[in-house]
Amino acid sequence: MPAQDRYHEIMVEALTAEGWKITDDPFRLKYGNRNLWVDLGAEYETLAAEKEGRKIAIEIKSFSRQSEVEDLEKAVGQYNLYRDILSETEPDRELYLAIPFRTFSGIFDEKLGQLVLRRQRLNLIVFDEQKGSIHQWIPEILKK
């Protein structure tokens, strides 16, 4: 299993505070003879009987390398691989890429980042690493 991202515990606490139950830490993806590991698996159970609970997998990226472009390349490649596997093995589970607010307001606010968001159709969880809370879901997933 890979090492945990430096923001792992912040994401666990932030998701739990929003009503998510962490079901897998890490979340195992098995495909053929390969095992891959997404940082977290979580479920959100609603109280309303007519609404089914949501299941997500979260890959956390700190974007802490010297080059944000290299971080972006690695994160998008990993995200697409995990999304493809999930689409065949657990199509009811949505994949999210969790990134710090500074990254979202940095490279994702630039023309390159906007292209990636638009063309790759990334699901993002933008978190505030200082406050330990979720700043924004893209697309927004829970309407309260």
C-alpha positions as CSV (number, residue, x, y, z in Angstrom):
1,M,0.0,0.0,0.0
2,P,1.2,3.5,-0.8
3,A,2.0,6.1,1.9
4,Q,-0.7,8.4,3.0
5,D,-0.9,12.0,1.6
6,R,0.0,14.6,4.1
7,Y,-3.6,15.9,4.1
8,H,-5.1,12.4,4.7
9,E,-6.3,13.0,8.3
10,I,-7.6,16.5,7.4
11,M,-9.8,14.9,4.7
12,V,-11.0,12.2,7.0
13,E,-12.1,14.7,9.6
14,A,-13.6,17.1,7.0
15,L,-15.6,14.4,5.4
16,T,-16.8,13.0,8.7
17,A,-17.9,16.5,9.8
18,E,-20.1,16.7,6.6
19,G,-21.8,13.5,7.5
20,W,-19.7,11.0,5.4
21,K,-18.8,7.6,6.8
22,I,-15.3,6.5,5.9
23,T,-15.8,2.8,4.8
24,D,-12.3,2.1,3.4
25,D,-8.9,3.6,4.4
26,P,-7.5,3.0,1.8
27,F,-10.0,1.9,-0.8
28,R,-8.8,-1.2,-2.7
29,L,-9.3,-1.4,-6.4
30,K,-8.6,-4.8,-7.9
31,Y,-8.5,-5.2,-11.6
32,G,-7.1,-8.4,-13.1
33,N,-4.0,-9.3,-11.2
34,R,-3.4,-5.7,-10.1
35,N,-4.2,-4.0,-6.8
36,L,-4.4,-0.3,-6.8
37,W,-5.2,1.9,-3.8
38,V,-7.4,5.0,-3.7
39,D,-6.9,7.0,-0.5
40,L,-10.4,6.8,0.9
41,G,-13.8,5.2,0.3
42,A,-16.9,6.8,1.9
43,E,-20.7,6.6,2.0
44,Y,-23.3,9.2,2.7
45,E,-26.5,7.9,4.1
46,T,-29.6,10.1,3.9
47,L,-32.4,9.9,6.4
48,A,-35.0,10.0,3.7
49,A,-36.0,6.4,2.8
50,E,-36.6,7.3,-0.9
51,K,-33.0,8.6,-1.4
52,E,-30.2,6.1,-1.8
53,G,-26.9,6.7,-0.1
54,R,-24.0,8.0,-2.2
55,K,-20.7,6.2,-2.5
56,I,-17.5,8.0,-3.4
57,A,-13.8,7.2,-3.6
58,I,-11.3,10.1,-2.9
59,E,-7.8,10.5,-4.1
60,I,-6.0,13.2,-2.1
61,K,-3.2,15.2,-3.8
62,S,-1.2,17.8,-2.0
63,F,0.4,19.3,-5.1
64,S,3.7,19.9,-3.2
65,R,6.3,19.3,-5.9
66,Q,8.4,22.0,-7.5
67,S,6.3,21.9,-10.6
68,E,2.5,22.2,-10.4
69,V,2.3,21.0,-14.0
70,E,4.0,17.7,-13.1
71,D,1.7,17.3,-10.1
72,L,-1.3,18.0,-12.4
73,E,-0.1,15.4,-15.0
74,K,0.3,12.7,-12.3
75,A,-3.0,13.5,-10.6
76,V,-5.0,13.5,-13.8
77,G,-3.4,10.3,-15.1
78,Q,-4.1,8.5,-11.8
79,Y,-7.6,9.9,-11.6
80,N,-8.4,8.7,-15.1
81,L,-7.0,5.2,-14.4
82,Y,-9.0,4.9,-11.2
83,R,-12.2,6.3,-12.8
84,D,-11.9,3.8,-15.7
85,I,-11.5,0.9,-13.3
86,L,-14.4,2.1,-11.0
87,S,-16.7,2.4,-14.1
88,E,-16.4,-1.3,-14.6
89,T,-16.0,-2.6,-11.1
90,E,-18.3,-0.2,-9.0
91,P,-20.2,2.0,-11.4
92,D,-22.3,3.4,-8.6
93,R,-19.2,4.9,-6.8
94,E,-18.0,8.3,-7.9
95,L,-14.4,9.3,-7.9
96,Y,-13.2,12.6,-6.5
97,L,-9.8,14.3,-6.5
98,A,-9.3,16.2,-3.3
99,I,-7.0,19.2,-3.6
100,P,-6.0,22.1,-1.3
101,F,-7.7,25.5,-1.9
102,R,-4.3,27.0,-2.8
103,T,-4.0,24.6,-5.7
104,F,-7.5,25.3,-6.9
105,S,-6.9,29.0,-6.8
106,G,-3.5,28.5,-8.4
107,I,-3.1,26.1,-11.4
108,F,-6.8,25.2,-11.6
109,D,-7.7,28.9,-11.9
110,E,-5.3,29.3,-14.9
111,K,-6.1,28.6,-18.5
112,L,-4.4,25.2,-18.3
113,G,-6.3,24.1,-15.2
114,Q,-9.6,25.3,-16.7
115,L,-8.9,23.2,-19.8
116,V,-8.3,20.1,-17.7
117,L,-11.4,20.7,-15.6
118,R,-13.5,21.1,-18.7
119,R,-12.1,18.3,-20.9
120,Q,-11.4,15.7,-18.2
121,R,-14.6,16.3,-16.3
122,L,-12.9,16.0,-13.0
123,N,-14.9,15.7,-9.8
124,L,-13.1,17.8,-7.2
125,I,-13.2,18.3,-3.4
126,V,-11.5,21.6,-2.6
127,F,-10.4,21.7,1.0
128,D,-9.0,24.4,3.3
129,E,-5.9,22.8,4.7
130,Q,-5.6,25.5,7.4
131,K,-9.2,25.2,8.7
132,G,-9.4,21.4,8.0
133,S,-12.7,21.8,6.2
134,I,-14.2,21.3,2.8
135,H,-14.4,24.5,0.9
136,Q,-16.2,23.3,-2.3
137,W,-17.5,20.3,-4.2
138,I,-17.2,20.4,-7.9
139,P,-19.7,19.5,-9.1
140,E,-21.8,20.3,-6.0
141,I,-23.0,16.9,-4.7
142,L,-25.1,17.6,-1.6
143,K,-27.7,20.3,-1.4
144,K,-28.8,21.0,2.1
